Amino acid sequence: MLDLILAILHHLAVFALVGIFAAEFALLRPGIEGRRIGQLGAVDAAYGAAAGTVVVVGIIRVIFGASGWEYYAGNWVFWAKMGAFIAMGLASIPGTIAVARWRRAAGKDAGYVPPAGEVAGARRMLFVQAAIFIFIPSFAAALARGYGA
């Protein structure tokens, strides 16, 4: 029963992460200003919290789940999935830094609009994250079917 509960929690956390990512993608547009920058900052923080939840629940699942740590430790598909998740996290850092800078600027000037080039760069990194994300459920499906062991 514990394995089922952990699997459900892990999947819910991943779905939340994807939903929050979609919200960030929708908010981060050219010409973003004022209140929308604040909303983007809140969504970006939620994205980080959801990613942290995915990691924590995933670790608990690896340790206490039915397959056991031994199954994962020697499985290249698991490590490829972890590598993709880390790459996605690293790709999110420039955008998070930019959003934090924009929020500070918008706090000082209500009419602040981030430079178009910075917004375009942050959006590019969202596309990079989306491209990397495709590998995560692919590796998860392979892992669930015993590949890589």
KETOR-310040 format. One record per atom (N, C-alpha, C): residue in three letters; x, y, z. Coordinates in steps of 0.02 Angstrom, whole numbers, plus 50000, padded with zeros to 5 digits. Atoms other than C-alpha are relative to their C-alpha. Layout:
BEGIN
Ala / X / Y / Z
...
//
This chain:
BEGIN
Met / 50041 / 49940 / 50000
Met / 50000 / 50000 / 50000
Met / 50044 / 50063 / 50000
Leu / 49955 / 49942 / 49997
Leu / 50144 / 50120 / 50040
Leu / 50026 / 50017 / 49930
Asp / 49974 / 49989 / 50068
Asp / 50214 / 50097 / 49864
Asp / 49948 / 50035 / 49957
Leu / 50054 / 49969 / 50038
Leu / 50046 / 50143 / 49788
Leu / 49992 / 50074 / 50021
Ile / 50008 / 49932 / 49975
Ile / 50029 / 50299 / 49897
Ile / 50058 / 50044 / 49976
Leu / 49942 / 49962 / 50023
Leu / 50206 / 50355 / 49854
Leu / 49997 / 50012 / 49925
Ala / 50006 / 49992 / 50073
Ala / 50175 / 50325 / 49668
Ala / 49948 / 50054 / 49984
Ile / 50052 / 49950 / 50012
Ile / 50015 / 50428 / 49675
Ile / 50026 / 50070 / 50017
Leu / 49973 / 49934 / 49981
Leu / 50100 / 50571 / 49769
Leu / 50052 / 50025 / 49950
His / 49948 / 49981 / 50048
His / 50246 / 50569 / 49648
His / 49968 / 50024 / 49935
His / 50034 / 49981 / 50061
His / 50131 / 50575 / 49497
His / 49963 / 50067 / 50008
Leu / 50035 / 49937 / 49989
Leu / 50026 / 50715 / 49572
Leu / 50049 / 50058 / 50002
Ala / 49949 / 49947 / 49998
Ala / 50183 / 50816 / 49607
Ala / 50026 / 50016 / 49930
Val / 49977 / 49989 / 50069
Val / 50242 / 50792 / 49427
Val / 49946 / 50036 / 49960
Phe / 50054 / 49966 / 50036
Phe / 50072 / 50843 / 49358
Phe / 49994 / 50073 / 50022
Ala / 50000 / 49931 / 49975
Ala / 50075 / 50997 / 49469
Ala / 50057 / 50039 / 49968
Leu / 49942 / 49968 / 50030
Leu / 50249 / 51038 / 49404
Leu / 49986 / 50019 / 49928
Val / 50015 / 49987 / 50070
Val / 50190 / 51025 / 49224
Val / 49947 / 50056 / 49994
Gly / 50051 / 49948 / 50002
Gly / 50036 / 51132 / 49258
Gly / 50029 / 50069 / 50016
Ile / 49968 / 49937 / 49982
Ile / 50140 / 51266 / 49342
Ile / 50046 / 50024 / 49945
Phe / 49957 / 49983 / 50056
Phe / 50265 / 51260 / 49200
Phe / 49959 / 50031 / 49943
Ala / 50044 / 49973 / 50053
Ala / 50121 / 51289 / 49077
Ala / 49978 / 50071 / 50017
Ala / 50019 / 49933 / 49979
Ala / 50065 / 51440 / 49179
Ala / 50057 / 50049 / 49990
Glu / 49942 / 49957 / 50009
Glu / 50241 / 51510 / 49176
Glu / 50010 / 50016 / 49926
Phe / 49994 / 49992 / 50072
Phe / 50248 / 51483 / 48989
Phe / 49949 / 50051 / 49974
Ala / 50053 / 49954 / 50021
Ala / 50083 / 51577 / 48968
Ala / 50013 / 50072 / 50023
Leu / 49988 / 49933 / 49973
Leu / 50136 / 51724 / 49077
Leu / 50060 / 50035 / 49970
Leu / 49937 / 49970 / 50024
Leu / 50310 / 51751 / 49007
Leu / 49994 / 50017 / 49926
Arg / 50013 / 49975 / 50068
Arg / 50269 / 51854 / 48853
Arg / 50035 / 50067 / 49990
Pro / 49972 / 49933 / 50014
Pro / 50347 / 52004 / 48767
Pro / 49952 / 50054 / 50025
Gly / 50040 / 49945 / 49975
Gly / 50287 / 52165 / 48847
Gly / 49972 / 49990 / 50070
Ile / 50024 / 50013 / 49932
Ile / 50255 / 52088 / 49018
Ile / 50019 / 50059 / 50045
Glu / 49986 / 49943 / 49956
Glu / 50242 / 52224 / 49150
Glu / 49960 / 49995 / 50064
Gly / 50037 / 49989 / 49939
Gly / 50181 / 52274 / 49322
Gly / 49977 / 49938 / 50037
Arg / 50031 / 50055 / 49962
Arg / 50062 / 52152 / 49405
Arg / 50017 / 49932 / 49972
Arg / 49984 / 50064 / 50031
Arg / 50101 / 52015 / 49280
Arg / 50071 / 49976 / 50019
Ile / 49932 / 50019 / 49978
Ile / 50285 / 52019 / 49330
Ile / 49996 / 49970 / 50070
Gly / 50010 / 50028 / 49933
Gly / 50231 / 51990 / 49510
Gly / 49969 / 49931 / 49997
Gln / 50031 / 50066 / 50008
Gln / 50120 / 51846 / 49456
Gln / 50050 / 49949 / 49974
Leu / 49948 / 50044 / 50028
Leu / 50262 / 51773 / 49354
Leu / 50049 / 49978 / 50054
Gly / 49955 / 50017 / 49945
Gly / 50374 / 51781 / 49507
Gly / 49969 / 49949 / 50047
Ala / 50035 / 50048 / 49956
Ala / 50244 / 51690 / 49613
Ala / 49996 / 49932 / 49966
Val / 50004 / 50064 / 50037
Val / 50222 / 51557 / 49478
Val / 50069 / 49968 / 49997
Asp / 49933 / 50027 / 50002
Asp / 50410 / 51537 / 49463
Asp / 50019 / 49969 / 50067
Ala / 49987 / 50028 / 49933
Ala / 50423 / 51511 / 49652
Ala / 49961 / 49935 / 50010
Ala / 50040 / 50062 / 49995
Ala / 50283 / 51382 / 49643
Ala / 50031 / 49944 / 49959
Tyr / 49966 / 50048 / 50043
Tyr / 50377 / 51296 / 49502
Tyr / 50059 / 49968 / 50038
Gly / 49944 / 50026 / 49959
Gly / 50530 / 51280 / 49614
Gly / 49976 / 49956 / 50056
Ala / 50027 / 50040 / 49945
Ala / 50424 / 51216 / 49758
Ala / 49974 / 49933 / 49974
Ala / 50025 / 50063 / 50029
Ala / 50340 / 51087 / 49646
Ala / 50058 / 49954 / 49981
Ala / 49941 / 50040 / 50017
Ala / 50510 / 51030 / 49581
Ala / 50030 / 49969 / 50063
Gly / 49974 / 50027 / 49936
Gly / 50570 / 51011 / 49761
Gly / 49956 / 49944 / 50026
Thr / 50046 / 50052 / 49978
Thr / 50415 / 50910 / 49802
Thr / 50010 / 49936 / 49960
Val / 49987 / 50059 / 50043
Val / 50447 / 50795 / 49653
Val / 50063 / 49964 / 50024
Val / 49937 / 50030 / 49977
Val / 50625 / 50767 / 49715
Val / 49991 / 49964 / 50067
Val / 50008 / 50030 / 49933
Val / 50577 / 50735 / 49897
Val / 49958 / 49937 / 49997
Val / 50043 / 50059 / 50005
Val / 50435 / 50617 / 49856
Val / 50035 / 49945 / 49960
Gly / 49963 / 50049 / 50040
Gly / 50543 / 50532 / 49724
Gly / 50053 / 49963 / 50041
Ile / 49949 / 50031 / 49957
Ile / 50683 / 50501 / 49850
Ile / 49967 / 49952 / 50049
Ile / 50036 / 50044 / 49953
Ile / 50560 / 50431 / 49976
Ile / 49975 / 49938 / 49964
Arg / 50025 / 50057 / 50039
Arg / 50487 / 50321 / 49839
Arg / 50057 / 49951 / 49984
Val / 49943 / 50043 / 50015
Val / 50659 / 50256 / 49790
Val / 50021 / 49960 / 50062
Ile / 49977 / 50034 / 49939
Ile / 50704 / 50215 / 49970
Ile / 49949 / 49951 / 50028
Phe / 50051 / 50040 / 49967
Phe / 50538 / 50147 / 50033
Phe / 49952 / 49965 / 49953
Gly / 50045 / 50031 / 50048
Gly / 50451 / 50092 / 49873
Gly / 50015 / 49926 / 49990
Ala / 49997 / 50073 / 50008
Ala / 50426 / 49913 / 49818
Ala / 50063 / 49977 / 49963
Ser / 49942 / 50022 / 50038
Ser / 50573 / 49908 / 49697
Ser / 50065 / 50002 / 50040
Gly / 49940 / 49995 / 49959
Gly / 50702 / 49960 / 49826
Gly / 50056 / 50039 / 49966
Trp / 49945 / 49958 / 50024
Trp / 50856 / 50069 / 49809
Trp / 50046 / 49961 / 49952
Glu / 49954 / 50040 / 50041
Glu / 50959 / 49927 / 49733
Glu / 49979 / 50000 / 49927
Tyr / 50026 / 50001 / 50069
Tyr / 50847 / 49922 / 49579
Tyr / 50020 / 50065 / 49964
Tyr / 49986 / 49935 / 50031
Tyr / 50874 / 50108 / 49546
Tyr / 50074 / 50015 / 49995
Ala / 49929 / 49982 / 49996
Ala / 51057 / 50123 / 49596
Ala / 50040 / 49975 / 49940
Gly / 49963 / 50029 / 50056
Gly / 51119 / 50011 / 49455
Gly / 49965 / 50006 / 49934
Asn / 50040 / 49996 / 50061
Asn / 50993 / 50063 / 49323
Asn / 50016 / 50064 / 49961
Trp / 49979 / 49941 / 50039
Trp / 51058 / 50177 / 49186
Trp / 49940 / 50042 / 49979
Val / 50060 / 49962 / 50020
Val / 50880 / 50227 / 49136
Val / 49980 / 50048 / 50057
Phe / 50014 / 49957 / 49942
Phe / 50850 / 50294 / 49313
Phe / 50048 / 50059 / 50001
Trp / 49951 / 49946 / 49997
Trp / 51011 / 50395 / 49306
Trp / 49992 / 50047 / 49941
Ala / 50015 / 49956 / 50057
Ala / 50966 / 50460 / 49132
Ala / 49941 / 50045 / 50016
Lys / 50058 / 49961 / 49978
Lys / 50799 / 50516 / 49203
Lys / 50022 / 50054 / 50049
Met / 49975 / 49952 / 49952
Met / 50888 / 50601 / 49348
Met / 50041 / 50055 / 49965
Gly / 49960 / 49951 / 50038
Gly / 51009 / 50684 / 49227
Gly / 49956 / 50049 / 49962
Ala / 50047 / 49956 / 50036
Ala / 50864 / 50752 / 49123
Ala / 49966 / 50048 / 50049
Phe / 50033 / 49957 / 49950
Phe / 50779 / 50818 / 49281
Phe / 50048 / 50055 / 50023
Ile / 49950 / 49951 / 49980
Ile / 50940 / 50903 / 49336
Ile / 50012 / 50051 / 49945
Ala / 49990 / 49954 / 50057
Ala / 50967 / 50976 / 49162
Ala / 49942 / 50049 / 49994
Met / 50058 / 49957 / 50002
Met / 50790 / 51044 / 49165
Met / 50005 / 50053 / 50055
Gly / 49992 / 49953 / 49945
Gly / 50823 / 51123 / 49334
Gly / 50053 / 50052 / 49985
Leu / 49946 / 49953 / 50017
Leu / 50986 / 51201 / 49275
Leu / 49977 / 50050 / 49946
Ala / 50025 / 49956 / 50053
Ala / 50898 / 51270 / 49121
Ala / 49951 / 50052 / 50027
Ser / 50048 / 49953 / 49971
Ser / 50772 / 51356 / 49235
Ser / 50034 / 50057 / 50038
Ile / 49965 / 49950 / 49958
Ile / 50904 / 51455 / 49332
Ile / 50004 / 50069 / 49967
Pro / 49996 / 49932 / 50029
Pro / 50932 / 51598 / 49207
Pro / 49933 / 50037 / 50001
Gly / 50066 / 49969 / 49998
Gly / 50745 / 51630 / 49196
Gly / 49980 / 50022 / 50069
Thr / 50016 / 49982 / 49931
Thr / 50724 / 51629 / 49384
Thr / 50038 / 50062 / 50021
Ile / 49959 / 49941 / 49984
Ile / 50866 / 51753 / 49403
Ile / 49971 / 50062 / 49966
Ala / 50029 / 49943 / 50037
Ala / 50790 / 51866 / 49268
Ala / 49935 / 50023 / 50031
Val / 50065 / 49983 / 49971
Val / 50616 / 51859 / 49346
Val / 50011 / 50037 / 50067
Ala / 49985 / 49967 / 49936
Ala / 50688 / 51905 / 49517
Ala / 50024 / 50072 / 49988
Arg / 49975 / 49933 / 50017
Arg / 50780 / 52053 / 49439
Arg / 49943 / 50045 / 49976
Trp / 50057 / 49962 / 50025
Trp / 50621 / 52108 / 49348
Trp / 49953 / 50020 / 50057
Arg / 50045 / 49985 / 49944
Arg / 50519 / 52097 / 49508
Arg / 50028 / 50058 / 50041
Arg / 49969 / 49945 / 49962
Arg / 50643 / 52210 / 49599
Arg / 49991 / 50066 / 49962
Ala / 50007 / 49940 / 50041
Ala / 50639 / 52334 / 49454
Ala / 49928 / 50025 / 49999
Ala / 50071 / 49982 / 50001
Ala / 50449 / 52330 / 49447
Ala / 49977 / 50027 / 50067
Gly / 50016 / 49974 / 49934
Gly / 50442 / 52361 / 49634
Gly / 50020 / 50073 / 50008
Lys / 49977 / 49931 / 49998
Lys / 50536 / 52523 / 49608
Lys / 49965 / 50044 / 49948
Asp / 50032 / 49963 / 50055
Asp / 50446 / 52573 / 49447
Asp / 49941 / 49959 / 49975
Ala / 50060 / 50038 / 50018
Ala / 50265 / 52516 / 49420
Ala / 49992 / 49991 / 49924
Gly / 50005 / 50005 / 50073
Gly / 50283 / 52545 / 49232
Gly / 50057 / 49963 / 49968
Tyr / 49941 / 50035 / 50027
Tyr / 50439 / 52440 / 49214
Tyr / 49979 / 49944 / 49952
Val / 50008 / 50054 / 50049
Val / 50445 / 52328 / 49061
Val / 50069 / 49971 / 49987
Pro / 49934 / 50030 / 50012
Pro / 50590 / 52204 / 49047
Pro / 50021 / 50008 / 49927
Pro / 49975 / 49995 / 50069
Pro / 50700 / 52222 / 48893
Pro / 49977 / 49939 / 49959
Ala / 50026 / 50053 / 50044
Ala / 50631 / 52122 / 48747
Ala / 50050 / 49943 / 49992
Gly / 49949 / 50053 / 50008
Gly / 50796 / 52028 / 48727
Gly / 50003 / 49954 / 50060
Glu / 50000 / 50041 / 49939
Glu / 50790 / 51969 / 48908
Glu / 49939 / 49954 / 50002
Val / 50061 / 50041 / 50001
Val / 50611 / 51910 / 48890
Val / 50007 / 49944 / 49948
Ala / 49989 / 50050 / 50052
Ala / 50655 / 51820 / 48728
Ala / 50048 / 49946 / 50024
Gly / 49952 / 50049 / 49974
Gly / 50804 / 51737 / 48813
Gly / 49968 / 49955 / 50052
Ala / 50034 / 50041 / 49949
Ala / 50698 / 51680 / 48960
Ala / 49950 / 49952 / 49968
Arg / 50047 / 50045 / 50035
Arg / 50566 / 51611 / 48841
Arg / 50037 / 49943 / 49965
Arg / 49959 / 50053 / 50032
Arg / 50702 / 51517 / 48745
Arg / 50016 / 49945 / 50049
Met / 49983 / 50049 / 49950
Met / 50752 / 51433 / 48906
Met / 49940 / 49958 / 50020
Leu / 50061 / 50040 / 49988
Leu / 50571 / 51380 / 48933
Leu / 49993 / 49946 / 49946
Phe / 50002 / 50049 / 50054
Phe / 50577 / 51296 / 48763
Phe / 50052 / 49945 / 50011
Val / 49947 / 50049 / 49984
Val / 50740 / 51210 / 48813
Val / 49975 / 49953 / 50054
Gln / 50026 / 50042 / 49946
Gln / 50658 / 51148 / 48973
Gln / 49946 / 49953 / 49974
Ala / 50053 / 50042 / 50028
Ala / 50507 / 51084 / 48876
Ala / 50030 / 49943 / 49959
Ala / 49967 / 50051 / 50041
Ala / 50623 / 50991 / 48756
Ala / 50032 / 49947 / 50045
Ile / 49969 / 50047 / 49954
Ile / 50717 / 50912 / 48901
Ile / 49947 / 49958 / 50035
Phe / 50053 / 50035 / 49963
Phe / 50556 / 50867 / 48991
Phe / 49974 / 49939 / 49963
Ile / 50025 / 50056 / 50040
Ile / 50504 / 50752 / 48849
Ile / 50035 / 49935 / 50020
Phe / 49962 / 50059 / 49982
Phe / 50641 / 50632 / 48905
Phe / 49979 / 49971 / 50068
Ile / 50014 / 50023 / 49932
Ile / 50583 / 50621 / 49086
Ile / 49944 / 49948 / 50002
Pro / 50051 / 50053 / 50000
Pro / 50417 / 50529 / 49060
Pro / 50019 / 49941 / 49956
Ser / 49978 / 50055 / 50043
Ser / 50498 / 50428 / 48921
Ser / 50044 / 49952 / 50041
Phe / 49958 / 50042 / 49957
Phe / 50633 / 50366 / 49041
Phe / 49959 / 49968 / 50056
Ala / 50042 / 50028 / 49946
Ala / 50501 / 50341 / 49178
Ala / 49961 / 49940 / 49974
Ala / 50037 / 50057 / 50029
Ala / 50398 / 50230 / 49063
Ala / 50045 / 49940 / 49989
Ala / 49952 / 50054 / 50011
Ala / 50552 / 50129 / 49016
Ala / 50019 / 49968 / 50067
Leu / 49981 / 50024 / 49933
Leu / 50601 / 50115 / 49199
Leu / 49946 / 49955 / 50030
Ala / 50057 / 50038 / 49972
Ala / 50428 / 50054 / 49249
Ala / 49992 / 49932 / 49966
Arg / 50006 / 50063 / 50037
Arg / 50443 / 49916 / 49119
Arg / 50063 / 49958 / 50005
Gly / 49941 / 50040 / 49986
Gly / 50611 / 49854 / 49182
Gly / 50060 / 50011 / 49956
Tyr / 49942 / 49986 / 50043
Tyr / 50727 / 49930 / 49052
Tyr / 50057 / 50028 / 50043
Gly / 49941 / 49972 / 49968
Gly / 50903 / 49972 / 49106
Gly / 50027 / 49961 / 50059
Ala / 49979 / 50039 / 49941
Ala / 50915 / 49845 / 49246
Ala / 50051 / 49947 / 49981
//
